[in-house]
Amino acid sequence: MASLATFLTSSLGIVNAEVRSLAQTKVDAMRAASSVIVGALVLLTGVAFLLVALFVALRHAWGTAGAASVTGLVASLVGAGVLVFSRRMRVR
């Protein structure tokens, strides 16, 4: 009877340790995902500021229509680059 109690106690201890380990792994994964999301938002904000600066600089030189077309071209190239990069990261 004592050996059964010892076995159950040790089994519960092992299960408890596994549950804690899995919970910590899940927390680590959630932290990593949130840091990736924050990094992506910061990157997109920086790209948006650069596009606005490009538009303002080109508007003085080429007018509003020329600046809008060049800024749209740059934005679509950046979007295509992000799409290709995200697909490559998904494959790995």
Backbone as ProteinMPNN parsed JSONL, in Angstrom:
{"seq_chain_A": "MASLATFLTSSLGIVNAEVRSLAQTKVDAMRAASSVIVGALVLLTGVAFLLVALFVALRHAWGTAGAASVTGLVASLVGAGVLVFSRRMRVR", "coords_chain_A": {"N_chain_A": [[0.816, -1.193, 0.0], [1.953, 1.195, 0.756], [3.855, 1.466, -1.218], [2.245, 1.846, -3.427], [1.118, 4.332, -2.816], [3.431, 5.877, -2.863], [4.152, 5.544, -5.53], [1.931, 6.761, -6.818], [2.174, 9.366, -5.822], [4.677, 10.137, -6.859], [4.107, 9.891, -9.552], [2.119, 11.841, -9.874], [3.687, 14.048, -9.296], [5.436, 14.023, -11.482], [3.622, 14.395, -13.584], [2.65, 16.915, -12.862], [4.987, 18.428, -13.17], [5.342, 18.151, -15.927], [3.042, 19.42, -16.896], [3.523, 22.021, -16.002], [5.835, 22.54, -17.475], [4.854, 22.41, -20.112], [3.041, 24.515, -19.968], [4.786, 26.651, -19.582], [6.172, 26.534, -21.996], [4.097, 27.203, -23.729], [3.578, 29.808, -22.873], [6.027, 30.986, -23.522], [5.915, 30.702, -26.307], [3.727, 32.323, -26.867], [4.727, 34.791, -26.047], [6.809, 35.092, -27.877], [5.345, 35.215, -30.257], [3.874, 37.55, -29.819], [5.933, 39.417, -29.719], [6.853, 39.266, -32.322], [4.617, 40.245, -33.676], [4.505, 42.872, -32.674], [6.966, 43.797, -33.626], [6.477, 43.645, -36.388], [4.441, 45.551, -36.643], [5.825, 47.881, -35.913], [7.694, 47.954, -37.98], [5.979, 48.264, -40.213], [4.886, 50.754, -39.589], [7.166, 52.356, -39.794], [7.691, 52.033, -42.541], [5.404, 53.235, -43.562], [5.788, 55.911, -42.744], [8.085, 56.473, -44.235], [7.048, 56.275, -46.835], [5.242, 58.413, -46.829], [7.049, 60.524, -46.501], [8.473, 60.235, -48.898], [6.444, 60.798, -50.736], [5.888, 63.5, -50.094], [8.346, 64.697, -50.671], [8.606, 64.166, -53.427], [6.359, 65.42, -54.409], [6.863, 68.132, -54.507], [8.712, 68.215, -56.528], [7.635, 66.813, -58.81], [4.916, 67.264, -58.848], [1.55, 66.52, -57.704], [0.317, 64.273, -58.944], [2.434, 62.831, -60.172], [4.004, 62.277, -57.921], [2.218, 60.71, -56.463], [1.949, 58.468, -58.124], [4.561, 57.393, -58.194], [4.977, 56.915, -55.459], [2.938, 55.043, -55.008], [3.896, 52.965, -56.614], [6.283, 52.305, -55.266], [5.159, 51.509, -52.827], [3.703, 49.241, -53.633], [5.788, 47.589, -54.453], [7.111, 47.224, -52.007], [5.065, 45.881, -50.638], [4.896, 43.539, -52.206], [7.411, 42.476, -51.686], [7.196, 41.956, -48.925], [5.181, 40.026, -49.003], [6.434, 37.917, -50.443], [8.545, 37.381, -48.67], [7.102, 36.56, -46.378], [5.881, 34.243, -47.315], [8.101, 32.642, -47.822], [9.043, 32.351, -45.219], [6.955, 30.888, -44.122], [7.212, 28.46, -45.426], [9.483, 27.325, -44.354]], "CA_chain_A": [[0.0, 0.0, 0.0], [2.846, 2.354, 0.815], [4.502, 1.617, -2.526], [1.245, 2.422, -4.315], [1.036, 5.757, -2.489], [4.667, 6.487, -3.361], [4.049, 5.57, -6.991], [0.959, 7.788, -7.199], [2.743, 10.678, -5.501], [5.726, 10.455, -7.831], [3.453, 10.078, -10.851], [1.497, 13.163, -9.854], [4.769, 15.031, -9.377], [5.915, 14.047, -12.869], [2.568, 15.023, -14.384], [2.643, 18.331, -12.513], [6.155, 19.036, -13.811], [5.075, 18.206, -17.37], [2.047, 20.468, -17.132], [4.216, 23.308, -15.85], [6.738, 22.707, -18.616], [4.036, 22.743, -21.275], [2.498, 25.861, -19.777], [5.877, 27.601, -19.817], [6.418, 26.533, -23.437], [3.014, 27.961, -24.351], [3.811, 31.219, -22.549], [7.156, 31.423, -24.345], [5.444, 30.824, -27.689], [2.867, 33.505, -26.944], [5.598, 35.971, -25.968], [7.507, 35.213, -29.158], [4.373, 35.667, -31.257], [3.538, 38.957, -29.582], [7.072, 40.252, -30.104], [6.861, 39.311, -33.785], [3.535, 41.146, -34.085], [4.93, 44.239, -32.371], [8.015, 44.132, -34.588], [5.865, 43.886, -37.699], [3.742, 46.839, -36.589], [6.84, 48.94, -35.933], [8.231, 47.989, -39.34], [4.97, 48.849, -41.094], [4.8, 52.181, -39.276], [8.332, 52.981, -40.41], [7.488, 52.062, -43.996], [4.381, 54.253, -43.84], [6.424, 57.224, -42.629], [8.972, 56.653, -45.389], [6.215, 56.534, -48.012], [4.741, 59.789, -46.724], [8.18, 61.413, -46.782], [8.74, 60.144, -50.332], [5.381, 61.53, -51.425], [6.065, 64.942, -49.871], [9.533, 65.146, -51.404], [8.363, 64.117, -54.869], [5.277, 66.325, -54.782], [7.455, 69.427, -54.85], [9.458, 68.111, -57.788], [6.858, 66.306, -59.948], [3.484, 67.507, -58.702], [0.82, 65.527, -56.912], [0.059, 63.039, -59.707], [3.692, 62.09, -60.303], [4.399, 61.78, -56.604], [1.304, 59.626, -56.081], [2.236, 57.263, -58.904], [5.834, 56.811, -57.739], [4.762, 56.398, -54.104], [2.159, 53.814, -55.161], [4.792, 51.935, -57.138], [7.165, 51.881, -54.173], [4.34, 50.782, -51.851], [3.384, 47.911, -54.161], [7.023, 46.799, -54.4], [7.309, 46.836, -50.607], [4.061, 44.857, -50.346], [5.3, 42.287, -52.86], [8.549, 41.952, -50.927], [6.684, 41.397, -47.669], [4.452, 38.803, -49.344], [7.414, 36.875, -50.768], [9.255, 37.036, -47.441], [6.223, 35.805, -45.484], [5.689, 32.889, -47.868], [9.335, 31.879, -47.582], [9.107, 32.016, -43.802], [5.945, 29.868, -43.871], [7.682, 27.19, -45.976], [10.512, 26.763, -43.463]], "C_chain_A": [[0.858, 1.254, 0.0], [3.518, 2.57, -0.531], [3.529, 2.197, -3.551], [1.109, 3.924, -4.074], [2.271, 6.494, -2.999], [4.626, 6.605, -4.874], [3.1, 6.671, -7.457], [1.499, 9.193, -6.941], [3.807, 11.069, -6.51], [5.134, 10.666, -9.217], [2.792, 11.444, -10.933], [2.548, 14.265, -9.933], [5.303, 15.159, -10.793], [4.894, 14.729, -13.77], [2.525, 16.526, -14.121], [3.82, 19.053, -13.176], [5.955, 19.157, -15.315], [4.09, 19.314, -17.704], [2.688, 21.841, -17.007], [5.147, 23.576, -17.019], [5.97, 23.091, -19.872], [3.454, 24.143, -21.167], [3.57, 26.91, -20.039], [6.202, 27.677, -21.302], [5.347, 27.344, -24.16], [3.179, 29.451, -24.088], [4.957, 31.767, -23.384], [6.735, 31.612, -25.795], [4.561, 32.053, -27.854], [3.693, 34.786, -26.872], [6.334, 36.18, -27.284], [6.56, 35.724, -30.238], [4.028, 37.133, -31.062], [4.701, 39.861, -29.947], [7.194, 40.337, -31.62], [5.787, 40.272, -34.289], [3.924, 42.596, -33.835], [6.023, 44.678, -33.334], [7.461, 44.427, -35.967], [5.125, 45.215, -37.729], [4.716, 48.012, -36.622], [7.429, 49.078, -37.328], [7.241, 48.634, -40.305], [4.787, 50.34, -40.839], [5.97, 52.934, -39.887], [8.2, 53.088, -41.916], [6.453, 53.116, -44.362], [4.968, 55.658, -43.75], [7.357, 57.492, -43.805], [8.18, 56.941, -46.659], [5.64, 57.946, -47.992], [5.854, 60.779, -47.03], [8.531, 61.406, -48.266], [7.699, 60.934, -51.115], [5.573, 63.042, -51.29], [7.256, 65.462, -50.66], [9.281, 65.178, -52.909], [7.268, 65.081, -55.313], [5.817, 67.701, -55.177], [8.157, 69.371, -56.2], [8.548, 67.772, -58.969], [5.372, 66.62, -59.883], [2.81, 66.345, -57.989], [0.629, 64.212, -57.663], [1.325, 62.202, -59.844], [4.14, 61.5, -58.985], [3.515, 60.618, -56.173], [1.619, 58.348, -56.844], [3.531, 56.604, -58.449], [5.678, 56.222, -56.339], [3.939, 55.112, -54.14], [2.995, 52.665, -55.681], [5.706, 51.404, -56.044], [6.377, 51.074, -53.138], [3.997, 49.382, -52.347], [4.618, 47.016, -54.18], [7.319, 46.339, -52.975], [6.317, 45.745, -50.222], [4.398, 43.516, -50.969], [6.476, 41.654, -52.13], [8.121, 41.322, -49.619], [5.952, 40.091, -47.931], [5.409, 37.653, -49.646], [8.147, 36.426, -49.511], [8.378, 36.199, -46.516], [5.969, 34.4, -46.014], [6.933, 32.044, -47.68], [9.453, 31.476, -46.127], [8.104, 30.92, -43.455], [6.413, 28.5, -44.348], [8.664, 26.529, -45.023], [9.95, 26.183, -42.253]], "O_chain_A": [[0.541, 2.243, -0.661], [3.731, 3.708, -0.949], [3.932, 2.949, -4.439], [0.996, 4.699, -5.024], [2.165, 7.609, -3.508], [5.013, 7.628, -5.438], [3.419, 7.425, -8.376], [1.3, 10.099, -7.75], [3.837, 12.211, -6.968], [5.602, 11.519, -9.972], [2.896, 12.127, -11.952], [2.324, 15.298, -10.565], [5.59, 16.262, -11.258], [5.255, 15.544, -14.619], [2.381, 17.318, -15.052], [3.663, 20.164, -13.684], [6.352, 20.155, -15.916], [4.274, 20.054, -18.67], [2.425, 22.726, -17.821], [5.24, 24.705, -17.5], [6.38, 23.987, -20.61], [3.383, 24.871, -22.157], [3.294, 27.943, -20.65], [6.479, 28.759, -21.82], [5.651, 28.087, -25.093], [2.945, 30.269, -24.978], [4.876, 32.883, -23.897], [7.149, 32.574, -26.443], [4.639, 32.745, -28.869], [3.39, 35.758, -27.563], [6.468, 37.31, -27.754], [6.938, 36.574, -31.044], [3.903, 37.878, -32.034], [4.484, 40.969, -30.437], [7.598, 41.373, -32.149], [6.025, 41.03, -35.23], [3.7, 43.455, -34.688], [6.008, 45.813, -33.809], [7.917, 45.35, -36.642], [5.175, 45.931, -38.729], [4.461, 49.018, -37.284], [7.642, 50.192, -37.807], [7.629, 49.463, -41.127], [4.558, 51.106, -41.775], [5.795, 54.023, -40.434], [8.553, 54.11, -42.506], [6.606, 53.815, -45.364], [4.674, 56.505, -44.594], [7.414, 58.612, -44.312], [8.596, 57.764, -47.474], [5.561, 58.599, -49.032], [5.636, 61.763, -47.737], [8.852, 62.451, -48.832], [8.039, 61.657, -52.052], [5.435, 63.776, -52.268], [7.191, 66.54, -51.252], [9.698, 66.116, -53.589], [7.25, 65.51, -56.467], [5.283, 68.35, -56.077], [8.194, 70.362, -56.93], [8.675, 68.383, -60.03], [4.636, 66.262, -60.802], [3.432, 65.32, -57.711], [0.766, 63.142, -57.069], [1.286, 60.987, -59.65], [4.601, 60.36, -58.931], [4.0, 59.651, -55.586], [1.562, 57.258, -56.274], [3.591, 55.38, -58.33], [6.196, 55.139, -56.065], [4.215, 54.185, -53.378], [2.832, 51.524, -55.248], [5.883, 50.193, -55.91], [6.872, 50.068, -52.63], [3.999, 48.434, -51.562], [4.51, 45.812, -53.948], [7.73, 45.199, -52.759], [6.689, 44.784, -49.548], [4.213, 42.473, -50.344], [6.529, 40.434, -51.973], [8.629, 40.266, -49.242], [6.089, 39.142, -47.158], [5.217, 36.54, -49.157], [8.35, 35.23, -49.303], [8.855, 35.229, -45.928], [5.853, 33.46, -45.228], [6.832, 30.848, -47.406], [9.916, 30.376, -45.826], [8.375, 30.1, -42.578], [6.059, 27.484, -43.751], [8.677, 25.305, -44.897], [10.69, 25.674, -41.411]]}, "name": "protein", "num_of_chains": 1, "seq": "MASLATFLTSSLGIVNAEVRSLAQTKVDAMRAASSVIVGALVLLTGVAFLLVALFVALRHAWGTAGAASVTGLVASLVGAGVLVFSRRMRVR"}
